[in-house]
Amino acid sequence: SKWYQRRVRESIVVVTLAYLARRPVMMLFSDDEDVIQMGSDTMWWLCLQLPFDHLQCVLARGILVSFGKQRYIAVTMGILSSCVGIPTVALTVFLTDLKVAGLFISYLLFGVLQSVFLAFRIWKLNLSDEINLAATRIKESTVDDKPEEDLIGTVNLAYNVENENVVGGQEGDGMNKDQAPRRG
């Protein structure tokens, strides 16, 4: 099975366990039956949000940071927090009868929207341009202990655009992703 299918199954297991354990978890924090009931009733919103929270971490910190898109992440989070998150919390918590559930609904909305914006940005990335930009940055870097050719080779290790090698060494080495060593 593919790695992402395994991650989806793991996410489903975590969400299911969190949902099933919602009442015992609430009992750890309070003896008051009203608090336990309110927490148990709103926990399913958090269970819905968990996969989106994990997804936005992977998209932002795992992929976009690797391509140097920290500014996009910061701007997106700032805009979504101030234009969507805070107003939604204010509306759902204070102006409706949702109370604590409104906080979780706002958190879910923020997570879904941020995941969509980050996924869209990744979809719009031009991988060859990003790799060429990385190669240019490496050429311009001032690393004294390695020759320039070795530094360029490290970029080719990750992705070789010319030969469509996903994992390989220098350009034209003939190694493709099926021949590459597996990581455990």
N, C-alpha and C positions, 0 to 999 in steps of 0.2 A: 504494500500500500504506500501511497505517497505521504510525505511528511505532513502536508497540510490536512490530509484526511485524519491522520493520527491526532493532530492538534485539535481538530474539531471534536473528535470523540472525547478527548481529555476535557475539553471545555464543557461538553454536555454533562460529563460525569461530575465535574466540580459544581456546576450550576444545580444539578439535581440534588447533590449532597447538601449544598447550602440551603436549598428550598426545604428539603426534608428535615434539616436540623434547625430550622428557624426558631421554633418554640424553645427547644433546649438552650440555644444560644442566647435568646432573650432572658431566659431564667438565670443565666450566669450573671447578668447585669442588674437584675431587679427582682424583688419579691412581690412587688405590687402587680396585681392581676391586670389592672388597666394598662400599665406600661407594657407588660408581656403581650397582651392582646394587640395593642397598637403596633408594637414592633413586629409581631408575627404577621399582622395584616399588611404591613408595608414592605416586608422583606422580599416579597416576590418582585417588586420593582427593581431592587438591587440585583436580584438574580437575573433579571432581563438585561441589566446594564453590564454585568460582568464580562460577557464576550466582547462587547464594544470597548470596554476599558482595556482589555488585553490587546485587542486589535489596534487601538490607537497607540499603545506603547510600541508595538512592533513596527507600525507604519512610521511613527515619528522618530523614535530613538534607534530603531533597527535599520531603517531604510533611508529616510530623508536626511538624517544626520550624517550617514555615510557619504552622501552626495553633497554635503555642505549646505543643506537647505534649512539651517537653524532659524534664519530670519523668517522664512515662510511659516515655520512652526510657531514661532513667537507671535507673529502678527495674527495668524489664524486663531491661536488661543486667546490673545488679547481681545480681538473683535468678538469672537464667540462668547467669551466670558462677560464682557461688558454690554454687548448688544442682545445676547440671547440668555445667557445663564442667570445673571443678576435680575433682569426684569421678569424672567419666568419664575424664579424663586419668589420674588416679591408678589407676583400675581397669584401663584398657586398656594403659597403658604398663608399670606395675609388677607387676600381678597376672596378666597374660596373656603369651603369647608374641608379641603383636603389635608390641611395642616402638615404633618410630617410626610405624608404620602406625596405632597406637592414638592417637597425637597427632592425626593427620589425620582419623581417624574422629571424635574428640571435636570437632574444629574443624568438621567437616561437620554433626554433630548440633547444635552450638550455632548455626550459621548457618541451618539449616533451622527450628529452633524459634524463633529470633528473627524470621525472615521471617514465620512463621505468626502470631506474636503481634502484630507490627507491622501485618500485613495485616488482621488481625481488628480492631485498633483503628481503622484507617482505614475499614473497612467500617462500624463503629459510629458514625463521626462524623456529626453532623447539620450539613450544610453551611449551612443557613439560620441556625442558631443561632451557628455559628462566624463567619459574616459579620456578623451583628448584634452579636456581641461585639467584633469588630474595629472596627465603626462606633462603638460606645460608647467603646472605648479612644481612638479618634481624636478624638471629641468632647471627651473629658476631657483630652486632651493639651494641653500648653502651648506650642504653636508660634506664635510671634509674627508671622512673616512671611507667613502664609497665612490667609485667612479660613476660618471653619469649613466653609462650603459647599464650598470647593475640596477640603478634606481628605476630606469625605464622598464627593465625586466620585471620589476615588482608589480607594475601596472598590468603588464601582459599576463601575469600569474592569475589575476582575478578574471579577466575577460579578454579574449583575443578577437577583436572585431573582424579583422581581415579573414581569418580562417574559421570563424564561428566556433572557436574552442571556448567552452565554458570554463574549463580548468586546464591549465597548461603552462608551458614555460615560455621560452622565446618564440617569436613569430615564426611559423612554419615548422614547429617541432613535430607536428602530426598527432599530438595527443588530444583526444577529445574527451568529453565528459564520461563516456563509458569506460575508458581506459584509465581514468584518474583513480588514485588511491581513495578508498572510502574512509570517512571519518567516523569514529565510534561515538 
